[in-house]
Each structure stands twice: as structure tokens, then as C-alpha cells.
Amino acid sequence: MTRFSFNPVGDSYLLVVVAALALLGLLVLRERVAAPRRAALVALRIGVIVLIILAMLRPTLIYTEVKRQSATLIVLVDQSRSMSVPDAVGGRTRWESLTRSLAAAEPALAKLAEDFELKAYTFDSKARPVEVRDGHSTLPEAPEGKETAIGFALEEVLRREAGKRLLGVIVLSDGAQRAYAPRDLPPQTASARLKHLGYPLFTFPLGQARGLGEAKDVAVKQLLVNRSVFVKNELAVAGQVRVDGFVNREIPLRLLFETSPGAMEPVAEQTLSATVDGQLLPIKLSYAPQLPGEYKLTLEAVGQPGELVTTNNRLSTFVNVLKGGLNVLYLEGALRVEQKFIRRALDASPDINVDYVLIDPRRAETRPGDMAERFQPGKYDVYLLGDLDATAFAGDELKDLAEATNRGAGLMMLGGFHSFAPGGYAATPLADVLPVKMNRFDRQPLDGPIRGDLHHAGPLRMRPTPFGLLHFTLMLAGSREENLAVWSQLSPLEGANKFKPERIKPGALVLANAGSNIPLLVAGNYGGGRVMAFAGDTTWRWSMRGFDTAQKRFWRQLILWLARKDQAAEGAVWVRLPKRRFAPSQRVEFTVGARSASGEPIPDATYKAQVVLPDGARRELRLMREDEQTAGSLRDTQAAGDYAIEVTATRDGEPLGSARARFLVFQQDLELDNAAADTSSLENLAAITGGESLAVEQLGDLIERLATQTEHLEVEHETKRTFYDTWLLLWAVVGLLGVEWFLRKRWGLV
């Protein structure tokens, strides 16, 4: 399109007219010349006037051109392993369906490449450029990528193609993002950026949402097991197995336990059978470890013919089998506050296992069916008897308890309305076992009024005797002075059973009292076992008044002393992990510490830690002090396999011990463990940008449409050409004036 435009000087045509009239005066010739000469001079002056008027009108030639901008079409091809799943039309894999569609679209791609730039990339964990020639993309023979980082790949491509106008972005994928950090960028973030830039995203979903359900798979989905268990105690193992494509087929499942480093042996088995496809089947197995230590445990489903992937057929973890764990039987006859706090104090110790039984002497049905078995020698290390009347026991049970104590078990009776003589124990075999003498006439009837003459009323301030200050059980702080300070601040007891000083048996020691005539804690020996009589039952008040640590330490040390564990050396070093199974590249955090024989932490210990990698290599780990604990972390967990964290501790240069904790990074086939396609995700990504989600068969049609519908790329370019400000006009005016002057000079007019 071409047109002329005028822009008169001063934006006024009147000014131009006035100038034109003024210039017409130049046509008047005052000299007398012949007509031919006059005509020549007038013609020259008219030419000058015309040129000046033309310059004042400032004519401009304007012509407009429509030009199409350059643009780039980007094609992103998913080459992750999930594209190998054969769930496309005709039993073809997703990859085969993708390559067929690209081959069919090659003519359209070649034609588009004549006018636009065509770029192709494959992607898995990152994007890789692919050579494109005549519409043909050089793709790998098979998809081998271990991740599908759709969002990360889109962002990476946008960075590489920054500064270019995009015709659009085409993504051919199953749509399911499966990526580890830091490549797990949400695809929606990249789509929002495309929308902001004004570039449409076109997605072509491949595959079915059923994924591996079509391809047949048995997967162990869950493994639940306690982190620790005592030697020869039953370790319960629970889990879930998902079965796809093997309906009504018997599938063997087995529990494997480590017998030596790297050697796993089956210790329990179970057979599964799914009635519907995709069914989750519960698993319950058990095993009693025979030796202490740290062991690997694996729940494994036997692989079936036709399974596409078998890495998800097993799950593993580690368990600690505790050496010398103390088993305590705590028998109570009343649901009182003290029992709750005693159990909580002992449960805080990982090496003490408490079996608590509440028995109502009036109701025989509350007695456990295996009551007699619980008093056999070796069954428990320590027995605690609470406010339980002697009538709760039958047959030779108390005789068996006395014999178990004689053979080395610890026995302690706690204060209560039905403990000691008020509970009727003066007429039982325990009268010879306990360190205090009892009178059979000091009996408290079960349903009778409470006899005040058998109990001390509170408050009673419990204090260690001179012997007690030196005794392991009553050391609640490091030094004698600190220990006395703690005891002086503990809340008084609300009451206690009466132990008359003259009834303390020979050889027994009064460790604590509430005055010279009120013994509270008496310790002694019976055969090979240790025994204690504690008149109180309200140490829970210590915890309620801010001395929870002291209360826990008191009860733990009582149990350790009764079980003859009070001579253990300091230096119980430990390593704690939040869990024992981690995904590849997942950060592993852990804490370390050391405690004394009484279970108290050693705050001034110094630690060194290193990790043993699956290949046997070792690497030092950095530890940091955080509040009251020391913590560390490990990030280098890309390789699947067994890892170990080893810690050594010292104090003032002296070794305290060492500890080792293992964990595993499981072998995860991120792509095939659950290879279901996510078509809805691709539809959503396209909708965000204003693009489309199409069937893969429509790829060629879309490319033809993108190549022809380019109106949005057409831009009008307006070109202006002026004549009034050119050297040609200037020289024309000067030339005409010069010729006119020359002629007048020659003709003698000047």
C-alpha cells in the first residue's frame, strides 16, 4: 500500500499560500528583454518557486509492507523408562506409538522447517537436544531414562531458547512426573511461565492410567516392624502387597532375616491370592531373633512370569535385637496414679521391657491364663508387686516366685493398702524373701475399713541414709552435694506403709527414711537374687513438681540394681536414625549421644562419625551440637544399597565406646514401580497456557495448522520517503537560480 502525505511548515497551508504569493513577485521582470529571453527567465523562476513551495509542503511517500516474524517450534519427547510400557493401541509400547506418530508427521515437520526454526529435545531427568533433518528426529532406539522431570525439562529448554519467539511447545509424554530433588520442579510452574510469555503448550498423552496393572506386577507396598526387639522375643512384621494381573494365582511371600553380613535366610512364609485386580493384601508374619545385634530384614514376594519390573517385589529395613534386655513383670491390684508414672519411667529406657498386669483379687477372670508360667526361673529378670492382695495368687505361684528370686531374679514390693503384711504376705513364701519382717495379724481385709495403724500419714520427706548416699539406686546427681540438693527439693510422699525399725531383717540395709524411726526403702538379698521393700507409692509427685528426670532415674536405677546391672561401665554410645529406609538422593539425618550406667546423658562427650558407603568406601561426617544433642546429616545417597554410620565417643581423651547404625537406600525403579499415565495432568498443563491436549494421531494436523495459521506473527512495517530534505532538491533550487543569474549576466541584465 502506497500513499503521499503532506506536512506543511508550521502545520499551516495558509502560510504556504502566503509564501507562494510573495514568491510570485519574482516573476516580474523590470528589464526590457526580448520575448524568448523573458519566457526563459520566467520559466526558471517558476521552477524555483515550485521547488520552494514543494519543500514547504514537505511531501512524504509512505508505503506499508507486511512481514512475518521468525519463530521456533520446540518438540519435547519423553524418553523415560515408563514409555516402554506396552499399553498403547494394538499392544504397542508408548514409545512405539510415539515414534510412529513422529514418523507420520515428518512431511508436515519438513514443510514447517522451510519457514520456521524447528528444535527437538528428548528428556528424562534433563533435556537433551536432538538433530532434526528434513523433519526426521534422531531418537534413541529405546527409552532408558530413570526419571521424568517434565517441569525441569520445560524450564531448561526455555532457558536455552531464551530471546526467541516460540511458535509453540509440543510435549509427547505419558504425563506422570517422577523425579528426585532438585529436578522435581512442578510442571505447573513452567506452564505458568509459558502463559506469561504468551507461548502455547500442546500436549500429546500416551499410555493408560492403569499402567502396570495391564502389564502384570506384584509389589510389596508397605513394611511395618518395630525398630528394636529383645533377644528371643517375637518380632511382629506387617505389610501390604499389591497384585496386578495375577488374579486367583498363589503368590509365595517370605520373610528373610540376616544371619551373617550379606547372607539372608527365609524365617517365615505366607501364600497370597488376589481375588480382584489391583487388590492390596495384608501381610502378618513373625520371627523371634536368637542373637543380639543389628540385622537386616526383608519382606519379599516371589517374582511371577510376565512381570515387567521386579525391583518392587521386596522391601527391607534394619532392626536392633537388644542384648541383655531386662524383662520386668509389674503386677498391680489397683488402678492408681503411681503405676502410670512408674511404667512411663521404665518405658523411656530402650533396654527395659515391662509387662504390666492389673488383677482384681475379687474377680478371678482378671488373672492371666499363663500366670503360673510367668514365675518360672528365667522368665523375667525383675518382679514388681504393687498394691495387690496375696489372695490374687493361686497354688504354688508365690512359692515359684520365691524360687525365681532365689535363682537370681530381682523382687520389689511397693507400698499400698494391700501390700506387705496388710496384703496377707506374712503367711506366704514371700515372708522369707522380703527384707522386712511381717506380722500375720497386721492384715487388711479386702472389703474392710483401712487400718490407720498400719500406715504413716503424710507428708513424708524421703531422704537417703548415710548408706543410701553411697548406694547406686539413690544417686540422682553426679556429686554428693548435688545429690543431696536434688533430694532436698523432691516433693514429700503422701503416706507409706509402716516398717518398724526392729523388723528390718539382719543383713538388710535401710537406704532411705523419713526420720530415724520411719524406714521407707530397704534393700537385701535372698539367695542369688536381690530384693527391695519400698513403703511409698507417690513418687509421681516428683514428676508433677518439675523433677521428672529424677523420678525416671530413681526407678530405672532400682530396676538395674535388682537385676544386678548396676556395675555396668559408662559409655553406652548410641546412634539414632528417624528411619532405616531412604529413597535415592534423600537426605539422612541422625543424632548421636552417650549415657552413663544409670541412663543419664554425658554432656561433655566428644564424637567422631563416618559413613560406610555401599562400595565399602568411608567418608568423614560433620557433626553439630544442637541444644542437648549432637546431630549430623548425609546427602550423598544416590547409590542404592546398605550404608552404615559409625560413631566413636571420648571424654577428656578417654574412650567411652562406639556405636554403629545401618540404613539402606532402596533400589527404586521410579519409572516402572508405578508406570500409570497421567493424561489429566497434561490436559491441565496445556489449558494453563491456552494450548491444547490432543491425541497423538493428531500431531501432523497440528503441525500443518501451526505452519499456516501465522496471522499472529505478521507485523506491518511502514516506510516513509521524503523529498523536501534531500540534497537533490537543494541542488535543483541552487541550479535554477544559478542558470537564471548566468543568463541575466550574459544578456547584460546585471
LINLINUR-V131628 format. One record per backbone hydrogen bond with DSSP energy under -0.5 kcal/mol. NH is the residue of the N-H (numbers start at 1). CO is the residue of the C=O. E is the energy in kcal/mol with one decimal. If there is no record, write none. Layout:
# LINLINUR-V131628
NH:CO:E + NH:CO:E
This chain:
# LINLINUR-V131628
3:62:-2.9 + 5:60:-2.5 + 7:57:-1.9 + 7:58:-0.8 + 9:56:-1.8 + 11:8:-2.4 + 12:9:-1.2 + 16:12:-1.0 + 17:13:-2.3 + 18:14:-2.7 + 19:15:-2.2 + 20:16:-2.3 + 21:17:-2.6 + 22:18:-2.3 + 23:19:-2.2 + 24:20:-1.3 + 25:22:-1.1 + 26:23:-2.0 + 27:24:-1.8 + 28:25:-1.4 + 30:28:-0.6 + 33:31:-0.8 + 38:34:-2.8 + 39:35:-2.7 + 40:36:-2.0 + 41:37:-2.3 + 42:38:-2.6 + 43:39:-2.4 + 44:40:-2.1 + 45:41:-2.2 + 46:42:-2.9 + 47:43:-2.1 + 48:44:-1.9 + 49:45:-2.6 + 50:46:-2.8 + 51:47:-2.2 + 52:48:-2.3 + 53:49:-3.0 + 54:50:-2.6 + 55:51:-2.2 + 56:52:-2.3 + 57:53:-2.0 + 58:54:-1.0 + 59:54:-0.7 + 60:5:-3.0 + 61:721:-3.6 + 62:3:-3.7 + 62:60:-0.6 + 63:719:-2.5 + 64:1:-2.4 + 65:717:-3.0 + 67:65:-0.6 + 67:715:-2.9 + 69:713:-2.5 + 72:165:-2.2 + 73:117:-2.7 + 74:72:-0.5 + 74:168:-2.1 + 75:119:-2.3 + 76:74:-0.5 + 76:170:-3.8 + 77:75:-0.5 + 77:121:-2.8 + 78:172:-2.5 + 79:123:-2.6 + 81:145:-2.8 + 83:80:-1.8 + 84:81:-2.2 + 85:82:-1.4 + 87:85:-1.8 + 88:92:-2.5 + 91:88:-1.6 + 92:89:-0.9 + 94:85:-1.5 + 95:83:-2.4 + 97:93:-2.2 + 98:94:-2.2 + 99:95:-2.8 + 100:96:-2.1 + 101:97:-1.8 + 102:98:-2.3 + 103:99:-2.3 + 104:100:-2.3 + 105:101:-1.4 + 106:103:-1.1 + 109:105:-2.4 + 110:106:-2.8 + 111:107:-2.2 + 112:108:-2.2 + 113:109:-2.1 + 114:110:-0.5 + 114:111:-1.1 + 115:111:-0.5 + 115:112:-1.3 + 116:112:-2.1 + 117:71:-2.4 + 119:73:-2.8 + 120:130:-0.6 + 121:75:-2.8 + 122:128:-2.6 + 123:77:-2.2 + 124:126:-1.6 + 128:122:-3.2 + 130:120:-2.8 + 133:136:-2.4 + 136:133:-2.0 + 138:131:-2.1 + 139:137:-1.3 + 144:79:-0.6 + 144:142:-0.5 + 145:79:-2.3 + 148:178:-3.2 + 149:124:-3.4 + 150:148:-1.0 + 151:185:-0.5 + 152:183:-0.5 + 153:149:-2.5 + 154:150:-2.4 + 155:151:-2.2 + 156:152:-2.3 + 157:153:-2.4 + 158:154:-2.3 + 159:155:-1.9 + 160:156:-2.0 + 161:157:-2.3 + 162:159:-1.1 + 164:161:-1.7 + 167:72:-3.0 + 168:72:-1.0 + 169:200:-2.1 + 170:74:-3.1 + 171:202:-2.7 + 172:76:-2.7 + 173:171:-0.6 + 173:204:-1.2 + 177:175:-0.7 + 178:148:-1.7 + 183:180:-1.8 + 189:186:-1.2 + 190:186:-0.9 + 191:187:-2.3 + 192:188:-2.3 + 193:189:-1.5 + 194:190:-2.1 + 195:191:-2.3 + 196:192:-2.1 + 197:193:-1.9 + 198:194:-1.0 + 198:195:-0.6 + 199:194:-2.5 + 202:169:-3.4 + 203:201:-0.5 + 203:692:-2.2 + 204:171:-2.5 + 206:173:-1.4 + 211:208:-1.0 + 213:210:-2.3 + 214:211:-1.6 + 215:211:-0.6 + 216:212:-1.3 + 217:244:-2.7 + 219:242:-2.5 + 220:312:-2.6 + 221:219:-0.8 + 221:240:-2.1 + 222:240:-1.5 + 224:238:-3.6 + 226:236:-0.6 + 229:320:-2.6 + 231:322:-1.5 + 232:289:-3.4 + 233:230:-2.3 + 235:287:-2.8 + 236:234:-0.7 + 237:285:-3.3 + 238:224:-2.7 + 239:283:-1.7 + 240:222:-1.3 + 241:281:-2.2 + 242:219:-3.1 + 243:279:-2.2 + 244:217:-3.1 + 244:242:-0.5 + 248:274:-3.8 + 249:246:-1.3 + 251:272:-2.9 + 252:250:-0.5 + 253:270:-3.1 + 254:300:-2.7 + 255:268:-3.3 + 256:254:-0.6 + 256:298:-3.2 + 257:265:-2.8 + 258:296:-2.1 + 259:263:-2.2 + 260:263:-1.1 + 263:260:-2.9 + 264:262:-0.5 + 265:257:-2.4 + 267:255:-3.2 + 268:255:-1.1 + 270:253:-2.9 + 272:251:-2.7 + 274:246:-0.5 + 274:249:-0.5 + 278:243:-1.9 + 279:243:-0.8 + 279:276:-1.3 + 281:241:-3.2 + 281:279:-0.6 + 283:239:-2.6 + 285:237:-3.1 + 287:235:-1.5 + 289:233:-0.6 + 289:287:-0.7 + 293:321:-2.8 + 295:293:-0.5 + 295:319:-2.5 + 297:317:-3.0 + 298:256:-2.5 + 299:315:-3.0 + 300:254:-2.6 + 300:298:-0.6 + 301:313:-3.0 + 302:252:-2.4 + 307:304:-1.7 + 308:216:-1.1 + 313:310:-1.7 + 315:299:-2.1 + 317:297:-2.2 + 319:295:-2.5 + 320:227:-3.0 + 321:293:-3.7 + 321:319:-0.6 + 322:229:-2.7 + 322:320:-0.8 + 325:322:-0.6 + 326:351:-3.0 + 328:326:-0.6 + 328:353:-3.2 + 329:382:-2.2 + 330:328:-0.6 + 330:355:-2.9 + 331:329:-0.6 + 331:384:-2.8 + 332:357:-2.5 + 336:334:-1.8 + 340:336:-0.8 + 340:337:-0.6 + 341:337:-1.5 + 342:338:-2.5 + 343:339:-2.4 + 344:340:-2.0 + 345:341:-2.2 + 346:342:-2.2 + 347:343:-2.8 + 348:344:-1.1 + 349:346:-1.6 + 350:348:-0.6 + 352:349:-1.7 + 353:326:-3.5 + 354:352:-0.6 + 355:328:-3.3 + 355:353:-0.5 + 356:354:-0.7 + 357:330:-2.7 + 359:332:-3.0 + 359:357:-0.6 + 361:359:-0.7 + 363:360:-2.2 + 364:362:-0.6 + 366:363:-1.7 + 367:364:-1.7 + 371:368:-1.4 + 374:370:-1.2 + 374:371:-0.7 + 375:372:-1.2 + 376:373:-1.5 + 379:376:-2.2 + 381:327:-2.4 + 382:327:-1.7 + 383:410:-2.5 + 384:329:-3.0 + 385:412:-2.6 + 386:331:-3.2 + 386:384:-0.6 + 388:386:-2.4 + 390:423:-2.8 + 392:389:-2.0 + 393:390:-1.7 + 397:394:-2.0 + 400:396:-2.9 + 401:397:-2.1 + 402:398:-2.2 + 403:399:-2.0 + 404:400:-2.6 + 405:401:-2.1 + 406:402:-2.2 + 407:403:-1.6 + 408:405:-1.7 + 409:404:-2.3 + 410:381:-3.0 + 411:530:-2.0 + 412:383:-2.3 + 413:532:-1.8 + 414:385:-2.9 + 415:534:-0.6 + 415:536:-1.6 + 419:416:-1.3 + 422:419:-0.7 + 423:419:-1.1 + 423:420:-0.7 + 424:421:-2.0 + 425:420:-1.9 + 427:424:-0.9 + 428:425:-1.6 + 431:428:-2.1 + 432:429:-1.0 + 434:430:-2.4 + 437:503:-3.2 + 440:438:-0.5 + 442:439:-1.9 + 443:441:-1.2 + 444:422:-2.1 + 445:443:-0.6 + 448:445:-0.8 + 452:450:-0.8 + 454:451:-1.3 + 455:452:-1.3 + 456:496:-3.7 + 458:494:-1.6 + 459:493:-0.6 + 460:493:-2.2 + 462:460:-0.7 + 463:513:-2.5 + 465:511:-2.4 + 469:465:-2.4 + 470:466:-0.5 + 470:467:-1.0 + 471:468:-1.1 + 474:471:-1.0 + 475:472:-1.3 + 476:474:-1.3 + 483:479:-2.5 + 484:480:-2.4 + 485:481:-2.1 + 486:482:-2.1 + 487:483:-2.3 + 488:484:-2.0 + 489:485:-0.7 + 489:486:-1.3 + 490:486:-0.7 + 490:487:-0.7 + 493:460:-3.2 + 496:456:-1.7 + 497:535:-1.8 + 498:454:-2.1 + 499:497:-0.6 + 500:498:-0.6 + 503:500:-2.6 + 504:501:-1.3 + 505:435:-2.2 + 508:505:-2.0 + 509:523:-2.9 + 511:509:-0.8 + 511:521:-2.6 + 512:521:-1.3 + 513:463:-2.4 + 514:515:-0.6 + 514:518:-2.4 + 518:515:-1.6 + 519:499:-0.8 + 520:512:-2.7 + 521:512:-2.0 + 522:533:-2.4 + 523:509:-2.7 + 524:531:-2.4 + 526:529:-2.8 + 528:406:-2.8 + 529:526:-2.3 + 530:562:-0.6 + 531:524:-2.4 + 532:411:-2.0 + 533:522:-2.6 + 534:413:-2.7 + 535:520:-3.1 + 535:533:-0.6 + 541:538:-1.4 + 542:539:-1.5 + 543:539:-0.8 + 544:540:-1.8 + 545:541:-1.1 + 545:542:-0.5 + 546:543:-1.5 + 547:542:-2.7 + 551:547:-2.0 + 552:548:-2.4 + 553:549:-2.5 + 554:550:-2.5 + 555:551:-1.9 + 556:552:-2.3 + 557:553:-2.5 + 558:554:-1.7 + 559:555:-2.0 + 560:556:-2.7 + 561:557:-2.4 + 562:558:-2.5 + 563:559:-2.0 + 564:561:-1.6 + 565:560:-3.7 + 566:560:-0.6 + 568:565:-1.2 + 571:595:-1.1 + 572:595:-2.1 + 573:571:-1.8 + 574:593:-2.9 + 576:591:-3.0 + 578:589:-0.8 + 582:664:-2.1 + 585:637:-1.6 + 586:583:-2.1 + 588:634:-2.9 + 589:587:-0.6 + 590:632:-2.4 + 591:576:-2.1 + 592:630:-2.7 + 593:574:-1.8 + 595:572:-1.1 + 596:600:-3.1 + 599:596:-1.9 + 602:594:-2.6 + 603:601:-0.8 + 605:602:-1.2 + 606:650:-3.3 + 608:648:-2.0 + 609:621:-0.6 + 610:646:-1.9 + 611:619:-2.8 + 612:644:-3.2 + 613:611:-0.6 + 613:617:-3.1 + 616:613:-2.4 + 619:611:-1.9 + 621:609:-2.5 + 624:631:-3.1 + 626:629:-3.5 + 629:626:-2.4 + 630:592:-1.2 + 631:624:-3.1 + 632:590:-2.5 + 633:622:-0.6 + 634:588:-2.5 + 637:635:-2.0 + 641:665:-2.3 + 643:663:-3.3 + 644:612:-1.5 + 645:661:-3.0 + 646:610:-2.9 + 646:644:-0.6 + 647:659:-2.8 + 648:608:-2.2 + 649:657:-2.6 + 650:606:-2.5 + 651:654:-2.7 + 654:651:-1.9 + 656:649:-3.2 + 657:649:-1.2 + 659:647:-2.5 + 661:645:-2.2 + 663:643:-1.8 + 664:580:-2.6 + 665:641:-2.6 + 666:582:-1.7 + 666:664:-0.7 + 668:666:-0.9 + 669:667:-0.5 + 670:668:-1.4 + 673:669:-2.7 + 675:672:-0.6 + 677:208:-2.5 + 678:174:-3.1 + 682:678:-1.2 + 683:679:-2.1 + 684:680:-2.2 + 685:681:-2.3 + 686:682:-2.2 + 687:683:-2.1 + 688:684:-1.9 + 689:685:-1.0 + 690:686:-0.7 + 690:687:-0.7 + 691:686:-2.4 + 692:201:-0.6 + 694:203:-2.5 + 694:692:-0.5 + 698:695:-2.4 + 699:696:-1.3 + 702:698:-2.1 + 703:699:-2.1 + 704:700:-2.2 + 705:701:-2.1 + 706:702:-2.6 + 707:703:-1.9 + 708:704:-1.4 + 709:705:-2.7 + 710:708:-1.9 + 713:710:-2.1 + 714:710:-0.6 + 714:711:-1.2 + 715:67:-3.3 + 717:65:-4.0 + 718:716:-0.5 + 719:63:-2.7 + 721:61:-2.8 + 723:59:-1.3 + 724:59:-0.6 + 726:723:-1.0 + 730:726:-1.6 + 731:727:-2.9 + 732:728:-2.0 + 733:729:-2.4 + 734:730:-2.7 + 735:731:-2.6 + 736:732:-2.5 + 737:733:-2.5 + 738:734:-2.3 + 739:735:-2.5 + 740:736:-2.5 + 741:737:-2.4 + 742:738:-2.5 + 743:739:-2.6 + 744:740:-2.1 + 745:741:-2.3 + 746:742:-2.3 + 747:743:-2.4 + 748:745:-0.9 + 749:744:-3.5 + 750:744:-0.7
